[in-house]
Amino acid sequence: MHASTIMNAMNTDTLPSPETCNCLAVRQAARHVTQFYDAFLSAAGLRTTQFSILAKLRRLGPMTINALAAELVMDRTTLGRNIRPLQREGLLAVAPGQSDRRSKELRLTEAGVERLRTAVGGWTRAQERFSAVFGAERAAELRSLLHTVSRSDLGAADALECSR
């Protein structure tokens, strides 16, 4: 059966409404907020994800790629794609791990510290604007709720449900 025939045969009343999809709502909001922050960080030559990587390394110190991926709730492959331009620009270095020489450890360079310092101004302006639009209390509540979602154990439930 042709795909258009299948789609026409489906009753649109049985399809889930995009307005009720949690995943779609979160992803749309994430893209919208990311574009907003990217605009503020562009003067420093960073994107939001790159800023987050540099900031996390500055706060926590050298980390393995796997540890940083876990901290950022990001898969290792995506993190790898985001690390390459930072490494090319000399903002971070990849070296053998301190405790396990087989692992790769990421370290912020002096150039990375300086770029991060430059970018903090744009990030601060984005934070202030976000709070001005949504209110400081609502912004704090949103962060708290999103952190709770990020720390939740949705993965365990997914594995069980997906196998059915």
N, C-alpha and C positions, 0 to 999 in steps of 0.2 A: 504494500500500500504506500502511496506517495506521501511525503511528509505533510504537504498542505491538506491532503484528504484526512489524515489523522488529526491534524489540528482543527479542521472544520467539524470533524465528528465529535470532538471533545466539547462538552458543555462548559462554557466559560464560568458558569456558576459553581462548578466543582473545583476550579483552579484556585489556589490560595491567592489572597489579595496581597499585592506588594506592600501595602500600608501596614499589614500585620506581621511582616517578616522582620524579626529582630536583627538578623544578620545584615539585611539590606539597609536598615536604618542606621546601624552602627557604622557600616562601611561608607555610606553616603556622608554621614557626619564626619568620619575620619578623613575622607578625601577633602571635604570642604574646609575643615580646620587645618589640614596639612597645607593646602594651597594658601590659606591665610598666613600661616607661619612662614612658609617658603618665601612669600613676598617680603616679609620683614627681615629674613635672613639673607636674602639675595645680595645685599650690599657687601656682606662678608664672604660671598662666594660659597655658601653652604646651603644645603637643603635640610629640611627638618630631621630626616633620618640621620644624616651625617652629623648634625649638631648633637643629636641624642647619643650617638656613638662616642663622640669626643667628650661630651659632658660626663657620661658614665665612666669612661676611662679616667678622667680627671678626678672624679669623686672616689672611685674604688681602686684605682691603680691598675697595674698590668694584669691582664686576664687572658685566659685561653679563649679561643674563638667560641668553643662550646659554652663556656661559662657566660661570656658576653651575650651570646644568642639567647641563653636562658633568661638572663637579666632583662633583655629587651623584648622577651616573648616573640622571638623572631626565629625562623628556621635558619639553619647554618648556611644554606645555599644563598638565601637572600642577603644575609649578613655579608657573605663573601663578596657578592656583587657590589655592596655598598662600601666595603673596605677598600677595594681596588683603587678608586679615584683618590681616596684619602692617602693611601700609600704612595701613589704616583706623585702626589703633591708634597710628599714628605711630612704629612701631618701626623701620621702614625707609622710605627715600624712593626714588622712581624719578625719575631725571633723564636728560637727554640725555648720551650718552657723551662722555668727555673727548677721545678720539682721533677718533671718528666721531659727529658730532652726530645722525646718523640712528638710531643704536643707543640702546637704553635701558640705563642703568646703575643698579644697585642699590647703595644706600649705607645703612649702619647709622646710625641717629640716636642721639642721647644717650639718649633713652628706650629705644631698643633695647639699647644697651650696659647700661643699668641693669636691664632685664628679664632679659637674658642673665646678668648677675651674680647676680641673685636665683635664677634657674633652675639655676645651676651646683651649688648645694647639693643639690637634688633629684637631679640627674644623677649627682653624686658618690656619693650614697647608693645609687642604682640600680646603678652600676658596682660598688660594694663588695659589695652583696647578690648580684649576678650572680657575682662572683668567689668569694664565700663558698659559693654553691650548687655551682658547677662547678669551683672551684679556679682559682687565678690562672694557673697554667701552661696548663691546658686552655682557659681563656678567651682567653689570648694566642694559642695555637695556632689556635683557632677564628677569631679576628680575622684572623690571617695567611692562613688558608685562604680566608676570605670575600673578603679584599682581592685575593687571587690570582684568584678567580673573577670579581670585578668588573673587573679589568684584562685579563682574557682576551679573545681575539678570537672569541667565539662568534658574533657578528654576521656575520662573513665566511663562516663555515661554514654558518650558517643560510640566507643568500642562495643559496648554491650548492645546498644540499640541498632547499630549498623549491621551487626551480625544476624539480626532477625529478618 
